């Protein structure tokens, strides 16, 4: 029996997103000591550090995250993807698309979220249909981390469904029949 907690899967994907390394350019020299591990940042020297550390340092004005989309760009991507969602192929998204979007939405007012949620609901509905096709193809490319986690769960469910029907069903029915007639 499967007990799948979709919220926990999202949080796992979000944590993976936060610990992925990103490139930063220090704006000033800075040394960080985390549990005995030193990160030395020098002005102008690009360095890879975990995203969650980079986000904190960027807020403090110590680094600039390289290639990180701005809030407006993330919202524009949501609207653009929604408008293209009727196309037969699933549109490619950044690995952390839903995580970035959730971060942006978490900073907006209730009314702003409500307006953008219409786009998000349409996008997710269309992408789910296309992702279900990927159970057969087993392709994960072009999907967000959370979508990949979701599909991997569906892959396992599909494999087990296949196995039960092709391998176990005859034995199960035979054993059931034997048990019910021996009473």
ROKOL-911650 format. One record per residue (C-alpha): chain; residue in one letter; x, y, z. Coordinates in Angstrom, 3 decimals. Example, Ala and Ser with C-alpha at 12.3 -4.5 7.8 and 13.67 -1.06 7.14 Angstrom:
<recs>
   chain   resn         c1         c2         c3
       A      A     12.300     -4.500      7.800
       A      S     13.670     -1.060      7.140
</recs>
This chain:
<recs>
   chain   resn         c1         c2         c3
       A      X      0.000      0.000      0.000
       A      X      1.224      3.458     -0.833
       A      X      0.852      6.502      1.327
       A      X      2.129      9.365     -0.748
       A      X      2.395     12.748      0.899
       A      X      2.532     15.259     -1.934
       A      X      3.303     18.152      0.448
       A      X      6.319     16.307      1.850
       A      X      7.470     15.568     -1.689
       A      X      7.276     19.290     -2.440
       A      X      9.285     20.102      0.694
       A      X     11.920     17.508     -0.254
       A      X     12.194     19.048     -3.707
       A      X     12.389     22.531     -2.164
       A      X     15.183     21.460      0.179
       A      X     17.093     19.939     -2.783
       A      X     16.579     23.244     -4.586
       A      X     17.933     25.227     -1.620
       A      X     21.076     23.125     -1.245
       A      X     21.954     23.159     -4.945
       A      X     25.016     25.260     -5.596
       A      X     24.713     28.531     -7.488
       A      X     27.346     30.927     -8.756
       A      X     27.818     34.144     -6.842
       A      X     30.021     37.186     -7.312
       A      X     31.095     38.698     -3.992
       A      X     30.631     42.452     -3.613
       A      X     33.069     42.498     -0.707
       A      X     35.559     40.119      0.862
       A      X     33.842     37.856      3.347
       A      X     34.628     34.645      5.210
       A      X     31.870     32.364      6.363
       A      X     32.446     29.613      8.922
       A      X     29.691     27.004      8.934
       A      X     30.246     24.125     11.344
       A      X     33.997     24.343     10.871
       A      X     33.788     24.583      7.107
       A      X     35.063     27.898      5.761
       A      X     33.747     29.630      2.678
       A      X     36.078     32.423      1.588
       A      X     34.592     34.996     -0.761
       A      X     36.788     37.538     -2.524
       A      X     35.559     40.512     -4.539
       A      X     35.250     39.722     -8.240
       A      X     35.994     36.012     -7.830
       A      X     33.003     33.900     -8.885
       A      X     32.277     31.080     -6.447
       A      X     29.734     28.268     -6.092
       A      X     27.849     28.082     -2.812
       A      X     24.535     26.522     -1.720
       A      X     21.519     28.542     -2.844
       A      X     20.157     29.110      0.674
       A      X     23.465     30.653      1.786
       A      X     23.636     32.716     -1.403
       A      X     20.116     34.058     -0.794
       A      X     21.002     35.154      2.733
       A      X     24.266     36.763      1.622
       A      X     22.523     38.509     -1.276
       A      X     19.957     40.041      1.098
       A      X     22.855     41.337      3.206
       A      X     24.493     42.871      0.121
       A      X     27.561     40.619      0.322
       A      X     27.110     38.738     -2.975
       A      X     25.184     38.880     -6.235
       A      X     23.696     35.579     -7.427
       A      X     24.634     35.014    -11.076
       A      X     21.801     34.147    -13.477
       A      X     19.042     34.282    -10.885
       A      X     15.785     35.471    -12.489
       A      X     14.112     38.523    -11.016
       A      X     10.582     38.483     -9.572
       A      X      9.035     40.052    -12.664
       A      X     10.744     37.537    -14.929
       A      X      9.417     34.613    -12.871
       A      X      5.850     35.957    -13.066
       A      X      6.262     36.613    -16.805
       A      X      7.434     33.020    -17.246
       A      X      4.308     31.770    -15.475
       A      X      2.056     33.771    -17.808
       A      X      4.070     32.810    -20.912
       A      X      4.030     29.101    -20.005
       A      X      0.283     29.248    -19.353
       A      X     -0.342     30.811    -22.754
       A      X      1.762     28.112    -24.427
       A      X      0.343     25.247    -22.357
       A      X     -2.116     24.289    -25.111
       A      X      0.785     23.248    -27.347
       A      X      1.138     19.467    -27.670
       A      X      4.670     19.298    -26.239
       A      X      5.323     20.076    -22.595
       A      X      7.141     23.391    -22.326
       A      X     10.553     23.189    -20.691
       A      X     10.905     24.916    -17.319
       A      X     13.883     25.680    -15.124
       A      X     14.752     23.032    -12.566
       A      X     13.531     25.218     -9.716
       A      X     10.594     26.871    -11.460
       A      X      7.872     26.030     -8.914
       A      X     10.181     26.730     -5.977
       A      X     11.082     30.192     -7.300
       A      X      7.449     30.862     -8.105
       A      X      6.366     29.833     -4.585
       A      X      9.048     32.102     -3.119
       A      X      7.784     35.045     -5.188
       A      X      4.108     34.330     -4.487
       A      X      4.824     34.069     -0.750
       A      X      5.868     37.742     -0.770
       A      X      2.749     39.063     -2.551
       A      X     -0.590     40.267     -1.221
       A      X     -3.611     37.982     -1.126
       A      X     -5.178     39.783     -4.099
       A      X     -2.002     39.534     -6.192
       A      X     -1.739     35.821     -5.405
       A      X     -5.392     35.325     -6.331
       A      X     -4.812     36.964     -9.741
       A      X     -1.736     34.851    -10.494
       A      X     -3.259     31.630     -9.147
       A      X     -5.579     31.519    -12.173
       A      X     -2.506     31.189    -14.402
       A      X     -0.868     28.663    -12.085
       A      X     -3.970     26.459    -11.943
       A      X     -4.262     26.389    -15.740
       A      X     -0.555     25.667    -16.154
       A      X     -0.520     22.829    -13.619
       A      X     -3.671     21.246    -15.093
       A      X     -2.183     21.193    -18.586
       A      X      1.260     20.001    -17.419
       A      X     -0.206     17.093    -15.422
       A      X     -1.874     15.712    -18.545
       A      X      1.404     15.913    -20.445
       A      X      3.396     14.468    -17.552
       A      X      1.142     11.410    -17.462
       A      X      2.304     10.641    -20.996
       A      X      5.848     10.687    -19.646
       A      X      5.087      7.661    -17.479
       A      X      5.367      5.725    -20.716
       A      X      8.383      7.565    -22.135
       A      X     10.144      7.905    -18.739
       A      X     11.581     11.278    -19.748
       A      X     12.345     13.776    -16.986
       A      X     14.111     16.416    -19.069
       A      X     12.636     19.902    -19.100
       A      X     10.718     19.362    -15.861
       A      X     10.918     21.159    -12.534
       A      X     12.402     19.304     -9.514
       A      X      8.963     18.800     -7.987
       A      X      7.525     17.498    -11.253
       A      X     10.452     15.064    -11.469
       A      X      9.751     13.836     -7.923
       A      X      6.068     13.426     -8.762
       A      X      6.818     11.483    -11.944
       A      X      9.325      9.193    -10.239
       A      X      6.564      8.282     -7.768
       A      X      4.195      7.614    -10.659
       A      X      6.882      5.524    -12.415
       A      X      7.073      3.277     -9.350
       A      X      3.286      3.045     -9.088
       A      X      3.017      2.160    -12.787
       A      X      5.717     -0.510    -12.436
       A      X      3.941     -2.054     -9.453
       A      X      0.576     -1.896    -11.254
       A      X      2.141     -3.672    -14.239
       A      X      3.823     -6.270    -12.019
       A      X      0.642     -7.073    -10.096
       A      X     -1.364     -7.554    -13.277
       A      X      1.255     -9.534    -15.175
       A      X      2.881    -11.519    -12.365
       A      X      0.822    -11.532     -9.189
       A      X     -2.830    -11.421    -10.246
       A      X     -3.126    -15.106    -11.169
       A      X     -1.490    -16.222     -7.906
       A      X     -3.632    -13.832     -5.873
       A      X     -6.889    -15.043     -7.441
       A      X     -5.819    -18.686     -7.190
       A      X     -4.909    -18.303     -3.498
       A      X     -8.129    -16.420     -2.800
       A      X    -10.177    -19.139     -4.482
       A      X     -8.316    -21.817     -2.532
       A      X     -8.856    -20.011      0.776
       A      X    -12.546    -19.441      0.190
       A      X    -13.289    -23.032     -0.915
       A      X    -11.370    -24.661      1.954
       A      X    -13.609    -23.215      4.639
</recs>
